């Protein structure tokens, strides 16, 4: 008897359940035999959203020095361990299992059922989402189960496919998804019953899924840049010249919103509001990078330290695992990640200007940002600069900054001031690439995985890796270990030798 796996849908007020495996024994009216694709899709999108703001997000953001685990809650030093590159096979168990047994399992079931029932619009959305999840999986782990994955009782021990072969097939999968969402007829269309790209009409949602799918292809092609720049140039040029539609504004951001209700909040905020209080701070690298440019996004990203309500005089301080003593005397993450803030409880401001627990509470409704319009513009800027793709690198660079500022709620006058000082590409091609990636790094703060990926393929921003014996390695890790659950149960997996192993596209030395 196959097991039933249920996933609670925790967003947009939906109270649905989905099964990723079903009984195939004699019919029993008390057992679920089928589930509607309209119920499966919100399960998939919710789980994609949670993936974008939970374990993988934390690992990558700590490795690439956007966050720090240097807090005073020494009983829970988990994030400090991650920051010093100590992420082991047991740490990734929950994320690995959830992705395969729930997210991909429900996605595969939705694609199969929608195809059978004549709902290609649902099948197409499922294929696009599957491609996104696998792009993240490859970037985190390299070789992973693909062709034999989520076959349920048909194959409990899937083989691990070559990561480059998976990447190549993702383009086919995305193209199939675009074709399906463009079908002229479909029994059902997913502009409702989804927590991503919901719309009043299918035409509106369809356009956003297509723009996201094409933008995802650009991201995938760009990832080849260090390994095969000729392939990157050829594929990006062909895609742009094909007339494909890409993201056009921040309203096209591929992201999932959370709610202010308990159990439906951004998981990063829920985590910090639970047992890991005072353990997750902005890293001093990103804070200092933004300080050096008087970046107005700081007022959205971070709480000032020492605390002041006057943003005109505010200063910001980031943390690092290298700091000698655990402390709360740092800036904290703010509304860009956590959502709507409360008024500050003045009695909970310490004498040194640091905030104690509860000084500011949040709605927890900050979105999981997965791929944004700002990132699209920085992709186009790099493609124009390095590979001669259509358009002006300068124009796309500036548009990327503007889009990020819009997401952060920066006033128009402050945007103009920042662009005057920092919005012009100058110097050699290499220096201009560094400018692009540095701005992309700031814009992609809180975007799942991509800052880590950019660092691995370009070497920017110019991080100073932690060193042994304090850290586990002398350089920023390149890959995650496979989950212990997979090692224990699947004879086809061979564990990484270390976190310095590399994904196929990661060839920069």
PyMOL commands that set and color helices and strands:
alter all, ss='L'
color gray80, all
select helices_A, chain A and resi 37-51+55-63+78-83+93-117+120-141+152-154+163-181+202-222+229-241+250-252+267-272+284-291+298-301+335-338+346-348+373-387+393-407+412-422+429-443+450-458+484-489
alter helices_A, ss='H'
color red, helices_A
select strands_A, chain A and resi 67-68+254-256+281-282+368-371
alter strands_A, ss='S'
color yellow, strands_A
deselect
rebuild
show_as cartoon
